[in-house]
Amino acid sequence: MRRFASFREFYPFYLEEHGNRTSRRLHFIGSCGALAFLALAIVQRNAWWLLAALVCGYAFAWVGHFFFEKNRPATFKHPFYSFAGDWVMFKDILSGRIRF
């Protein structure tokens, strides 16, 4: 298991694990769905939608890993850095830094 001293050190590894364009798209779609469920949880004041947000985000991402990347999600070994990496990659896709 690789060890990382910081998120800055981890993020290049995270991007290597997301080289497949379809996988990145699935991550992006899952993140959009998670944000929609988060908004629904706030508007409806129902915490159950937070569970839907987590399931949506991770389900799309894991499909990308298992079927397109053919690797194990970094979530299993680096859960906090991986969660942060999802959102930084989401931002990088929105800003055009990473090709969608």
PyMOL CGO cylinders between C-alpha atoms (Angstrom):
from pymol import cmd
from pymol.cgo import CYLINDER

trace = [
    CYLINDER, 0.00, 0.00, 0.00, 1.44, 3.35, -1.06, 0.3, 1, 1, 1, 1, 1, 1,
    CYLINDER, 1.44, 3.35, -1.06, 1.62, 6.00, 1.62, 0.3, 1, 1, 1, 1, 1, 1,
    CYLINDER, 1.62, 6.00, 1.62, 1.13, 9.68, 0.99, 0.3, 1, 1, 1, 1, 1, 1,
    CYLINDER, 1.13, 9.68, 0.99, 2.30, 12.47, 3.25, 0.3, 1, 1, 1, 1, 1, 1,
    CYLINDER, 2.30, 12.47, 3.25, -0.27, 14.95, 1.92, 0.3, 1, 1, 1, 1, 1, 1,
    CYLINDER, -0.27, 14.95, 1.92, -3.18, 15.35, -0.44, 0.3, 1, 1, 1, 1, 1, 1,
    CYLINDER, -3.18, 15.35, -0.44, -0.89, 17.27, -2.79, 0.3, 1, 1, 1, 1, 1, 1,
    CYLINDER, -0.89, 17.27, -2.79, 1.24, 14.13, -3.03, 0.3, 1, 1, 1, 1, 1, 1,
    CYLINDER, 1.24, 14.13, -3.03, -1.83, 11.88, -3.41, 0.3, 1, 1, 1, 1, 1, 1,
    CYLINDER, -1.83, 11.88, -3.41, -3.66, 13.78, -6.17, 0.3, 1, 1, 1, 1, 1, 1,
    CYLINDER, -3.66, 13.78, -6.17, -1.31, 12.87, -9.07, 0.3, 1, 1, 1, 1, 1, 1,
    CYLINDER, -1.31, 12.87, -9.07, -1.73, 9.19, -8.08, 0.3, 1, 1, 1, 1, 1, 1,
    CYLINDER, -1.73, 9.19, -8.08, -5.50, 9.74, -7.97, 0.3, 1, 1, 1, 1, 1, 1,
    CYLINDER, -5.50, 9.74, -7.97, -5.46, 11.16, -11.50, 0.3, 1, 1, 1, 1, 1, 1,
    CYLINDER, -5.46, 11.16, -11.50, -3.42, 8.17, -12.74, 0.3, 1, 1, 1, 1, 1, 1,
    CYLINDER, -3.42, 8.17, -12.74, -6.16, 5.92, -11.38, 0.3, 1, 1, 1, 1, 1, 1,
    CYLINDER, -6.16, 5.92, -11.38, -8.71, 7.88, -13.43, 0.3, 1, 1, 1, 1, 1, 1,
    CYLINDER, -8.71, 7.88, -13.43, -7.09, 7.86, -16.85, 0.3, 1, 1, 1, 1, 1, 1,
    CYLINDER, -7.09, 7.86, -16.85, -10.10, 6.37, -18.62, 0.3, 1, 1, 1, 1, 1, 1,
    CYLINDER, -10.10, 6.37, -18.62, -12.40, 9.06, -20.02, 0.3, 1, 1, 1, 1, 1, 1,
    CYLINDER, -12.40, 9.06, -20.02, -15.58, 7.04, -19.48, 0.3, 1, 1, 1, 1, 1, 1,
    CYLINDER, -15.58, 7.04, -19.48, -14.62, 6.46, -15.86, 0.3, 1, 1, 1, 1, 1, 1,
    CYLINDER, -14.62, 6.46, -15.86, -14.07, 10.20, -15.35, 0.3, 1, 1, 1, 1, 1, 1,
    CYLINDER, -14.07, 10.20, -15.35, -17.45, 10.89, -16.91, 0.3, 1, 1, 1, 1, 1, 1,
    CYLINDER, -17.45, 10.89, -16.91, -19.12, 8.39, -14.60, 0.3, 1, 1, 1, 1, 1, 1,
    CYLINDER, -19.12, 8.39, -14.60, -17.41, 10.04, -11.61, 0.3, 1, 1, 1, 1, 1, 1,
    CYLINDER, -17.41, 10.04, -11.61, -18.65, 13.43, -12.79, 0.3, 1, 1, 1, 1, 1, 1,
    CYLINDER, -18.65, 13.43, -12.79, -22.23, 12.18, -13.27, 0.3, 1, 1, 1, 1, 1, 1,
    CYLINDER, -22.23, 12.18, -13.27, -22.17, 10.54, -9.83, 0.3, 1, 1, 1, 1, 1, 1,
    CYLINDER, -22.17, 10.54, -9.83, -20.93, 13.77, -8.26, 0.3, 1, 1, 1, 1, 1, 1,
    CYLINDER, -20.93, 13.77, -8.26, -23.68, 15.77, -9.98, 0.3, 1, 1, 1, 1, 1, 1,
    CYLINDER, -23.68, 15.77, -9.98, -26.25, 13.28, -8.70, 0.3, 1, 1, 1, 1, 1, 1,
    CYLINDER, -26.25, 13.28, -8.70, -24.78, 13.47, -5.20, 0.3, 1, 1, 1, 1, 1, 1,
    CYLINDER, -24.78, 13.47, -5.20, -25.09, 17.27, -5.26, 0.3, 1, 1, 1, 1, 1, 1,
    CYLINDER, -25.09, 17.27, -5.26, -28.70, 16.99, -6.44, 0.3, 1, 1, 1, 1, 1, 1,
    CYLINDER, -28.70, 16.99, -6.44, -29.52, 14.59, -3.59, 0.3, 1, 1, 1, 1, 1, 1,
    CYLINDER, -29.52, 14.59, -3.59, -27.74, 16.90, -1.13, 0.3, 1, 1, 1, 1, 1, 1,
    CYLINDER, -27.74, 16.90, -1.13, -29.90, 19.79, -2.33, 0.3, 1, 1, 1, 1, 1, 1,
    CYLINDER, -29.90, 19.79, -2.33, -32.99, 17.59, -1.98, 0.3, 1, 1, 1, 1, 1, 1,
    CYLINDER, -32.99, 17.59, -1.98, -31.99, 16.70, 1.59, 0.3, 1, 1, 1, 1, 1, 1,
    CYLINDER, -31.99, 16.70, 1.59, -31.72, 20.38, 2.45, 0.3, 1, 1, 1, 1, 1, 1,
    CYLINDER, -31.72, 20.38, 2.45, -34.93, 21.45, 0.71, 0.3, 1, 1, 1, 1, 1, 1,
    CYLINDER, -34.93, 21.45, 0.71, -37.00, 18.59, 2.10, 0.3, 1, 1, 1, 1, 1, 1,
    CYLINDER, -37.00, 18.59, 2.10, -35.18, 18.55, 5.44, 0.3, 1, 1, 1, 1, 1, 1,
    CYLINDER, -35.18, 18.55, 5.44, -34.85, 14.81, 5.13, 0.3, 1, 1, 1, 1, 1, 1,
    CYLINDER, -34.85, 14.81, 5.13, -31.49, 13.24, 6.02, 0.3, 1, 1, 1, 1, 1, 1,
    CYLINDER, -31.49, 13.24, 6.02, -32.30, 10.04, 4.12, 0.3, 1, 1, 1, 1, 1, 1,
    CYLINDER, -32.30, 10.04, 4.12, -31.41, 11.88, 0.90, 0.3, 1, 1, 1, 1, 1, 1,
    CYLINDER, -31.41, 11.88, 0.90, -27.84, 12.13, 2.23, 0.3, 1, 1, 1, 1, 1, 1,
    CYLINDER, -27.84, 12.13, 2.23, -27.62, 8.35, 2.04, 0.3, 1, 1, 1, 1, 1, 1,
    CYLINDER, -27.62, 8.35, 2.04, -28.88, 8.55, -1.54, 0.3, 1, 1, 1, 1, 1, 1,
    CYLINDER, -28.88, 8.55, -1.54, -26.15, 11.12, -2.27, 0.3, 1, 1, 1, 1, 1, 1,
    CYLINDER, -26.15, 11.12, -2.27, -23.43, 8.78, -1.02, 0.3, 1, 1, 1, 1, 1, 1,
    CYLINDER, -23.43, 8.78, -1.02, -24.84, 5.77, -2.88, 0.3, 1, 1, 1, 1, 1, 1,
    CYLINDER, -24.84, 5.77, -2.88, -25.20, 7.73, -6.11, 0.3, 1, 1, 1, 1, 1, 1,
    CYLINDER, -25.20, 7.73, -6.11, -21.70, 9.18, -5.98, 0.3, 1, 1, 1, 1, 1, 1,
    CYLINDER, -21.70, 9.18, -5.98, -19.95, 5.95, -5.13, 0.3, 1, 1, 1, 1, 1, 1,
    CYLINDER, -19.95, 5.95, -5.13, -22.06, 3.70, -7.38, 0.3, 1, 1, 1, 1, 1, 1,
    CYLINDER, -22.06, 3.70, -7.38, -21.18, 5.63, -10.53, 0.3, 1, 1, 1, 1, 1, 1,
    CYLINDER, -21.18, 5.63, -10.53, -17.53, 5.91, -9.50, 0.3, 1, 1, 1, 1, 1, 1,
    CYLINDER, -17.53, 5.91, -9.50, -17.18, 2.22, -8.71, 0.3, 1, 1, 1, 1, 1, 1,
    CYLINDER, -17.18, 2.22, -8.71, -18.77, 1.19, -12.00, 0.3, 1, 1, 1, 1, 1, 1,
    CYLINDER, -18.77, 1.19, -12.00, -16.13, 3.33, -13.68, 0.3, 1, 1, 1, 1, 1, 1,
    CYLINDER, -16.13, 3.33, -13.68, -13.35, 1.60, -11.77, 0.3, 1, 1, 1, 1, 1, 1,
    CYLINDER, -13.35, 1.60, -11.77, -14.51, -1.98, -12.06, 0.3, 1, 1, 1, 1, 1, 1,
    CYLINDER, -14.51, -1.98, -12.06, -15.66, -1.93, -15.69, 0.3, 1, 1, 1, 1, 1, 1,
    CYLINDER, -15.66, -1.93, -15.69, -13.55, 0.73, -17.38, 0.3, 1, 1, 1, 1, 1, 1,
    CYLINDER, -13.55, 0.73, -17.38, -10.41, 1.40, -15.33, 0.3, 1, 1, 1, 1, 1, 1,
    CYLINDER, -10.41, 1.40, -15.33, -10.12, -2.26, -14.28, 0.3, 1, 1, 1, 1, 1, 1,
    CYLINDER, -10.12, -2.26, -14.28, -8.72, -1.20, -10.90, 0.3, 1, 1, 1, 1, 1, 1,
    CYLINDER, -8.72, -1.20, -10.90, -9.84, -0.95, -7.30, 0.3, 1, 1, 1, 1, 1, 1,
    CYLINDER, -9.84, -0.95, -7.30, -11.10, 2.44, -6.15, 0.3, 1, 1, 1, 1, 1, 1,
    CYLINDER, -11.10, 2.44, -6.15, -8.64, 4.40, -4.02, 0.3, 1, 1, 1, 1, 1, 1,
    CYLINDER, -8.64, 4.40, -4.02, -11.50, 4.72, -1.50, 0.3, 1, 1, 1, 1, 1, 1,
    CYLINDER, -11.50, 4.72, -1.50, -10.63, 1.29, -0.11, 0.3, 1, 1, 1, 1, 1, 1,
    CYLINDER, -10.63, 1.29, -0.11, -7.11, 2.29, 0.93, 0.3, 1, 1, 1, 1, 1, 1,
    CYLINDER, -7.11, 2.29, 0.93, -7.26, 6.10, 1.12, 0.3, 1, 1, 1, 1, 1, 1,
    CYLINDER, -7.26, 6.10, 1.12, -10.88, 7.02, 1.92, 0.3, 1, 1, 1, 1, 1, 1,
    CYLINDER, -10.88, 7.02, 1.92, -10.40, 10.65, 2.95, 0.3, 1, 1, 1, 1, 1, 1,
    CYLINDER, -10.40, 10.65, 2.95, -7.93, 11.58, 0.23, 0.3, 1, 1, 1, 1, 1, 1,
    CYLINDER, -7.93, 11.58, 0.23, -10.07, 9.76, -2.33, 0.3, 1, 1, 1, 1, 1, 1,
    CYLINDER, -10.07, 9.76, -2.33, -13.20, 11.65, -1.29, 0.3, 1, 1, 1, 1, 1, 1,
    CYLINDER, -13.20, 11.65, -1.29, -11.31, 14.93, -1.57, 0.3, 1, 1, 1, 1, 1, 1,
    CYLINDER, -11.31, 14.93, -1.57, -9.85, 13.79, -4.91, 0.3, 1, 1, 1, 1, 1, 1,
    CYLINDER, -9.85, 13.79, -4.91, -13.35, 13.23, -6.30, 0.3, 1, 1, 1, 1, 1, 1,
    CYLINDER, -13.35, 13.23, -6.30, -14.28, 16.84, -5.62, 0.3, 1, 1, 1, 1, 1, 1,
    CYLINDER, -14.28, 16.84, -5.62, -10.99, 18.32, -6.81, 0.3, 1, 1, 1, 1, 1, 1,
    CYLINDER, -10.99, 18.32, -6.81, -11.29, 16.31, -10.04, 0.3, 1, 1, 1, 1, 1, 1,
    CYLINDER, -11.29, 16.31, -10.04, -14.92, 17.50, -10.34, 0.3, 1, 1, 1, 1, 1, 1,
    CYLINDER, -14.92, 17.50, -10.34, -13.71, 21.11, -10.04, 0.3, 1, 1, 1, 1, 1, 1,
    CYLINDER, -13.71, 21.11, -10.04, -10.87, 20.45, -12.51, 0.3, 1, 1, 1, 1, 1, 1,
    CYLINDER, -10.87, 20.45, -12.51, -13.35, 19.03, -15.04, 0.3, 1, 1, 1, 1, 1, 1,
    CYLINDER, -13.35, 19.03, -15.04, -15.65, 22.04, -14.62, 0.3, 1, 1, 1, 1, 1, 1,
    CYLINDER, -15.65, 22.04, -14.62, -12.74, 24.45, -15.07, 0.3, 1, 1, 1, 1, 1, 1,
    CYLINDER, -12.74, 24.45, -15.07, -11.48, 22.61, -18.17, 0.3, 1, 1, 1, 1, 1, 1,
    CYLINDER, -11.48, 22.61, -18.17, -8.20, 21.57, -16.57, 0.3, 1, 1, 1, 1, 1, 1,
    CYLINDER, -8.20, 21.57, -16.57, -9.12, 17.90, -17.06, 0.3, 1, 1, 1, 1, 1, 1,
    CYLINDER, -9.12, 17.90, -17.06, -10.66, 16.69, -20.29, 0.3, 1, 1, 1, 1, 1, 1,
    CYLINDER, -10.66, 16.69, -20.29, -14.23, 15.45, -19.97, 0.3, 1, 1, 1, 1, 1, 1,
]
cmd.load_cgo(trace, "trace")
